[in-house]
Amino acid sequence: MSHTGVVLTHVRKTYGNLQVIHGVDLDIPDGAFVVFVGPSGCGKSTLLRMIAGLEEVTDGEIRIKDRDVTDLDPSNRGIAMVFQSYALYPHMTVRDNLAFGLRMQRTEQAVIDQRVAAAAAILKIEKLLDRRPGQLSGGQRQRVAIGRAIVRQPDVFLFDEPLSNLDAELRVSMRVEIARLHRELGNTMIYVTHDQTEAMTLADMIVVLRDGRIEQVGNPRRVYEDPDNAFVAGFIGSPRMNLFDAVWAGEGRVTIAGRTESVAIVGDGLTAGDRITFGLRPEHLVVGDADGLPARVDVLEYLGGTRYLYCQLGDGQPLIAEYRDGPDIRAGDTIHLGCPANRRYVFDKDGQRRR
């Protein structure tokens, strides 16, 4: 069947005896904004570089626009890549940096001028065309690097942590710029980051990776609210989900820190006494619930409209609770935390979600 996006089939990568990508299967729809996210060393940049043709595929197949590109040179794949480093030519003007790749392809000058002007307009860098990179801010340099990709008119844009060299405020504004760019161009974009906030704000589709394997694929809301396992639950979200050692007490009940709590799952496959992981998101906790879990407040983090309470349960397990409105709470106070039964997560001893 014809497919116009990017398809990875049983893709593996090994370096000698070390296997770093383990038989990845992935189907990326045409025009999607896909983010590869995961901790350092999970294989996300290696996977991106294999799609780009910068790393050889040990086994498997990569197709772009229904073409097998597994063994093609990067220049023949219909891709353009934006790296973490801007990699601009310092002696060239912005205009010449944008045009350089097209000139190497012997593109007609009239076409070069038209594409450079169009890219500059999209990125709002028309007034910078006669400057050199040394005269630009970090954000302006990154725009030029993205513009150099735009002028190639690729089928697929590949971004390898493009914002990691920018300060926090500029990262936020550039995220907005990249999201707008995707909306205007409509190309497939594959974006690598270790920052799950970037993943949540940019993606149509998130691919969560760990140790060279895909843990879960889905839209941001699905991955956040319905994680398949404890790793995804603990990685996606800021602050992360609270994950506790607990025991399955049977009949929809969990024992944690000496207390028995109800959960809205049957627990098929679980037996009373099984060790489990019990999950609660900070924003789902209700501070001041008289029947809730008791916890001692160690540290308060005040962020204006929101406060985060860093606490300990009676058995010493740490917990973070989001707190917005209510009476003042101080370090050393004991609070009680409730949570709706349908917002309580249970993972078995292997970390797999029980629903």
Order of alpha helices (4+ residues) and beta strands (2+ residues): beta-beta-beta-alpha-beta-beta-beta-alpha-alpha-alpha-beta-alpha-beta-alpha-beta-beta-alpha-alpha-beta-beta-beta-beta-beta-beta-beta-beta-beta-beta-beta
